Amino acid sequence: MLVLNRRVGETTQRITAAHKASSPEFQAWLRYKNANGADIYVGMNPLQKHASTRTKDDIENISHVYLDLDHGGSASLEALQNSDLVPRPNYVLNTSPEKFQVVWKVEGMTIEEAEALNQAMVREFDGDPAATDSTRVLRLPGFANKKYEADFYVKARPESTQTYQLRDFKLQIDSPDAPRHQHEELARKYSAQSSGLSQSEHDWAYAKRALARGDDAEEVIRRIADYRAADKHDPLYLAGLRIRRFDPIAEASELPDHLPSAELLRSFGDRWAPFFVTDSLVQDQPD
């Protein structure tokens, strides 16, 4: 889980199995954090059992692809649902007024194929290009979105029980042999920013946005280092980042059906997945 607190600027990462995250004790902890201003996120692809970070190297397999419709609202969602380029999604999350996250359960995809597919869906349906990497976290249903003045409770609408493969998506995707590079995305972000900031200020601004989205700190450092590889005189500083790890809270043998997040959590089975609760001074977290 990711706990990102705007008031105190604290990010907490908790890596655990889905059935443990559904236990009454863990859910009570999440509800306490949510009631006190934290937003709750879940990683969409399971991690290896002994993973201690959330990077691509830690991913066990691809179990979901997704699309973040952060503008366009119901019209964008309707266009997707009427398209024959993608199959019927498994879940549609309403994360805030007129904002949606669409999730498909998949199998047999590599990380490169999944990310290329996510990017193709962004291009086709005008989604958020920042929400295409395989380590992405999305909001967990049943908890309040604390980004706005009034709480908005995230709702999930199940639409399909199928598990899809790459051939079920008819979009033109990039070759798996030529996936998008993170440092190229960084370059585009930098070019769009004001030239009045120093390079270190640009680095820190990017790091804050990435951490607010739930990106792993080590992965953020690597991306910036890759982008700055040619610059040997301007050192990289990521000061102020605080990441704490929680020990397991409880065991649970089954996933209660009454949980609003039960359907989405059940799709992980007994595999290990990253979950997040977030609250940060950064404004750029996913809706």
C-alpha positions as CSV (number, residue, x, y, z in Angstrom):
1,M,0.0,0.0,0.0
2,L,1.1,3.6,-0.5
3,V,0.3,6.2,2.2
4,L,1.0,9.7,0.9
5,N,0.2,12.5,3.4
6,R,0.0,16.1,2.1
7,R,0.1,17.6,5.5
8,V,3.3,15.9,6.6
9,G,4.9,15.1,3.3
10,E,5.3,11.4,4.2
11,T,5.2,8.4,1.9
12,T,4.7,4.9,3.3
13,Q,5.1,1.8,1.2
14,R,3.8,-1.6,2.3
15,I,4.4,-4.7,0.2
16,T,2.2,-7.7,1.2
17,A,-0.1,-10.4,-0.1
18,A,-3.6,-9.5,-1.3
19,H,-5.3,-11.8,1.3
20,K,-3.4,-10.1,4.1
21,A,-4.3,-6.6,2.9
22,S,-8.0,-7.7,3.1
23,S,-7.8,-8.8,6.7
24,P,-9.9,-6.8,9.2
25,E,-6.9,-5.5,11.0
26,F,-5.2,-4.2,7.9
27,Q,-8.5,-2.7,6.6
28,A,-9.0,-0.9,9.9
29,W,-5.5,0.6,9.6
30,L,-6.3,1.7,6.0
31,R,-9.6,3.3,7.1
32,Y,-7.9,5.1,10.0
33,K,-5.2,6.5,7.6
34,N,-7.9,7.4,5.0
35,A,-10.0,9.2,7.6
36,N,-7.0,11.2,8.6
37,G,-6.2,12.5,5.2
38,A,-4.5,9.7,3.4
39,D,-5.2,8.4,-0.1
40,I,-5.1,4.6,-0.8
41,Y,-3.5,3.1,-3.8
42,V,-2.8,-0.5,-5.0
43,G,-0.1,-1.7,-7.3
44,M,-1.5,-3.3,-10.4
45,N,1.0,-6.1,-11.0
46,P,2.2,-8.6,-8.4
47,L,5.7,-8.5,-7.1
48,Q,8.1,-11.4,-6.3
49,K,7.5,-12.8,-2.9
50,H,10.7,-11.4,-1.3
51,A,10.7,-8.1,-3.1
52,S,11.6,-5.1,-0.9
53,T,11.2,-2.4,-3.6
54,R,8.7,-1.8,-6.4
55,T,10.7,-1.7,-9.6
56,K,10.3,-3.5,-12.9
57,D,12.9,-6.0,-11.8
58,D,10.7,-6.9,-8.8
59,I,7.6,-7.7,-10.9
60,E,6.6,-11.4,-10.9
61,N,4.3,-11.2,-13.9
62,I,1.9,-8.9,-15.7
63,S,-1.6,-9.4,-14.5
64,H,-3.3,-6.1,-15.5
65,V,-3.2,-3.4,-18.1
66,Y,-4.9,-0.1,-17.5
67,L,-5.9,3.3,-18.8
68,D,-6.2,6.5,-16.7
69,L,-8.9,8.8,-18.2
70,D,-8.1,12.0,-16.2
71,H,-9.8,14.3,-18.7
72,G,-12.7,13.9,-21.1
73,G,-14.8,12.2,-18.5
74,S,-17.8,10.2,-19.5
75,A,-17.3,11.0,-23.1
76,S,-13.9,9.4,-23.2
77,L,-15.2,6.4,-21.3
78,E,-18.1,6.0,-23.7
79,A,-15.7,6.2,-26.7
80,L,-13.6,3.4,-25.2
81,Q,-16.7,1.2,-24.4
82,N,-18.0,1.7,-28.0
83,S,-14.6,0.9,-29.6
84,D,-13.9,-2.5,-31.1
85,L,-10.1,-1.9,-30.6
86,V,-10.2,-3.1,-27.0
87,P,-12.2,-5.8,-25.2
88,R,-14.7,-5.1,-22.5
89,P,-12.7,-4.0,-19.3
90,N,-12.9,-6.0,-16.1
91,Y,-13.3,-3.0,-13.9
92,V,-14.1,0.7,-14.4
93,L,-13.1,2.8,-11.4
94,N,-14.8,6.2,-10.8
95,T,-12.0,7.9,-8.9
96,S,-13.3,11.5,-8.8
97,P,-16.0,13.5,-10.6
98,E,-15.8,12.7,-14.3
99,K,-12.4,10.9,-13.9
100,F,-12.0,7.1,-14.5
101,Q,-9.4,4.4,-14.4
102,V,-10.1,1.3,-16.6
103,V,-8.5,-2.0,-15.8
104,W,-8.2,-5.3,-17.8
105,K,-7.1,-8.6,-16.3
106,V,-4.5,-10.2,-18.6
107,E,-2.0,-13.1,-18.9
108,G,0.9,-14.1,-21.1
109,M,2.3,-10.5,-21.6
110,T,5.8,-9.3,-21.0
111,I,6.5,-6.1,-19.3
112,E,7.5,-4.5,-22.6
113,E,4.3,-5.7,-24.3
114,A,2.1,-4.5,-21.4
115,E,3.7,-1.0,-21.3
116,A,3.5,-0.7,-25.1
117,L,-0.2,-1.6,-25.0
118,N,-0.9,0.9,-22.2
119,Q,0.8,3.6,-24.3
120,A,-1.2,2.7,-27.4
121,M,-4.5,3.0,-25.3
122,V,-3.3,6.4,-24.1
123,R,-2.8,7.5,-27.7
124,E,-6.1,6.1,-28.9
125,F,-8.3,7.2,-26.0
126,D,-6.5,10.4,-24.8
127,G,-5.5,8.9,-21.5
128,D,-2.8,10.0,-19.0
129,P,0.6,9.2,-20.5
130,A,2.2,9.2,-17.0
131,A,0.1,6.1,-16.1
132,T,1.6,3.5,-18.4
133,D,4.5,1.9,-16.6
134,S,4.2,-1.6,-15.2
135,T,4.8,-0.5,-11.6
136,R,1.8,1.9,-11.7
137,V,-0.5,2.2,-8.7
138,L,-4.2,3.0,-9.0
139,R,-6.7,4.0,-6.4
140,L,-8.2,1.3,-4.3
141,P,-12.1,1.2,-4.4
142,G,-14.0,1.9,-1.2
143,F,-11.8,4.6,0.1
144,A,-12.1,8.4,-0.1
145,N,-10.2,10.4,-2.6
146,K,-8.7,13.1,-0.4
147,K,-7.4,15.3,-3.2
148,Y,-10.4,17.5,-3.2
149,E,-12.1,19.7,-0.6
150,A,-15.0,17.2,-0.3
151,D,-14.3,13.5,0.0
152,F,-15.1,11.4,-3.1
153,Y,-15.4,7.7,-2.5
154,V,-13.8,5.6,-5.2
155,K,-16.3,3.2,-6.8
156,A,-15.5,0.1,-8.9
157,R,-17.9,-1.3,-11.5
158,P,-17.2,-4.9,-12.6
159,E,-17.9,-5.4,-16.3
160,S,-16.2,-8.7,-17.2
161,T,-14.8,-11.8,-15.6
162,Q,-12.6,-12.8,-18.6
163,T,-8.8,-12.8,-18.6
164,Y,-7.4,-11.4,-21.8
165,Q,-4.3,-11.8,-23.9
166,L,-2.4,-9.4,-26.2
167,R,-4.2,-10.7,-29.3
168,D,-7.5,-9.5,-27.8
169,F,-6.4,-5.9,-28.2
170,K,-6.5,-4.6,-31.8
171,L,-4.5,-1.5,-31.3
172,Q,-1.3,-0.7,-33.1
173,I,1.4,-1.0,-30.5
174,D,5.1,-0.3,-30.5
175,S,7.4,-3.3,-31.1
176,P,8.3,-5.0,-27.8
177,D,11.9,-4.7,-29.0
178,A,11.7,-0.9,-28.9
179,P,9.9,0.0,-25.7
180,R,9.6,3.6,-24.6
181,H,12.6,4.8,-22.5
182,Q,11.9,6.6,-19.2
183,H,14.6,9.2,-19.9
184,E,12.9,10.2,-23.1
185,E,9.7,10.9,-21.1
186,L,11.9,12.9,-18.7
187,A,13.3,14.9,-21.6
188,R,9.8,15.8,-22.8
189,K,8.8,16.9,-19.3
190,Y,11.9,19.1,-19.0
191,S,11.3,20.7,-22.4
192,A,7.8,21.7,-21.4
193,Q,8.9,23.4,-18.1
194,S,10.0,26.9,-17.6
195,S,13.6,27.7,-18.3
196,G,13.8,29.9,-15.2
197,L,14.5,27.0,-12.9
198,S,17.9,25.4,-12.3
199,Q,18.5,21.8,-13.5
200,S,18.5,20.6,-9.9
201,E,15.2,22.3,-9.3
202,H,13.8,20.6,-12.4
203,D,15.1,17.3,-11.0
204,W,13.5,17.8,-7.7
205,A,10.1,18.9,-9.2
206,Y,10.1,15.7,-11.4
207,A,11.0,13.6,-8.3
208,K,8.1,15.0,-6.3
209,R,5.6,14.4,-9.1
210,A,6.9,10.8,-9.6
211,L,6.8,10.0,-5.8
212,A,3.3,11.4,-5.6
213,R,2.2,9.0,-8.3
214,G,3.7,6.2,-6.2
215,D,6.8,5.5,-8.2
216,D,9.6,3.7,-6.4
217,A,12.2,6.1,-5.0
218,E,15.1,4.0,-6.4
219,E,13.5,3.9,-9.8
220,V,13.0,7.7,-9.8
221,I,16.7,8.2,-8.9
222,R,17.7,5.9,-11.8
223,R,15.5,7.8,-14.3
224,I,17.0,11.1,-13.3
225,A,20.5,9.7,-13.3
226,D,20.0,8.3,-16.8
227,Y,18.8,11.6,-18.1
228,R,21.7,13.5,-16.4
229,A,24.3,10.9,-17.4
230,A,26.1,13.4,-19.7
231,D,26.1,16.1,-17.0
232,K,29.0,15.4,-14.6
233,H,29.1,18.7,-12.8
234,D,25.5,19.0,-11.4
235,P,25.0,16.4,-8.7
236,L,21.6,14.8,-8.1
237,Y,19.9,15.6,-4.8
238,L,16.7,13.9,-3.6
239,A,16.5,15.5,-0.2
240,G,13.5,15.2,2.1
241,L,12.2,11.9,0.8
242,R,11.1,9.7,3.7
243,I,10.0,6.1,3.0
244,R,9.1,3.8,5.9
245,R,8.2,0.2,5.7
246,F,5.6,-1.5,7.9
247,D,5.8,-5.0,9.2
248,P,3.0,-7.4,8.5
249,I,-0.1,-6.5,10.5
250,A,-2.2,-9.7,10.3
251,E,-2.9,-12.9,8.5
252,A,-6.3,-13.6,6.9
253,S,-7.4,-16.8,5.2
254,E,-10.2,-15.4,3.0
255,L,-11.2,-12.2,1.3
256,P,-14.5,-10.8,2.7
257,D,-17.1,-10.2,-0.1
258,H,-18.5,-7.1,1.6
259,L,-15.3,-5.2,1.1
260,P,-15.8,-2.5,-1.6
261,S,-12.3,-3.4,-2.9
262,A,-12.9,-7.2,-2.8
263,E,-13.3,-7.8,-6.5
264,L,-10.1,-5.9,-7.5
265,L,-8.1,-7.5,-4.7
266,R,-9.3,-11.0,-5.5
267,S,-7.8,-10.6,-9.0
268,F,-4.4,-10.9,-7.4
269,G,-5.2,-14.3,-5.8
270,D,-2.5,-15.2,-3.2
271,R,0.3,-13.4,-5.1
272,W,2.3,-10.6,-3.6
273,A,1.3,-7.1,-4.6
274,P,2.3,-3.6,-3.6
275,F,-0.3,-1.5,-1.8
276,F,-0.1,2.2,-1.1
277,V,-1.7,4.9,1.1
278,T,-0.7,8.3,0.0
279,D,-0.5,11.8,1.4
280,S,2.0,14.3,0.1
281,L,2.8,18.0,-0.4
282,V,3.0,17.2,-4.1
283,Q,-0.1,18.0,-6.1
284,D,0.5,15.6,-9.0
285,Q,-0.8,12.3,-7.7
286,P,-3.1,10.1,-9.9
287,D,-6.9,10.7,-9.6
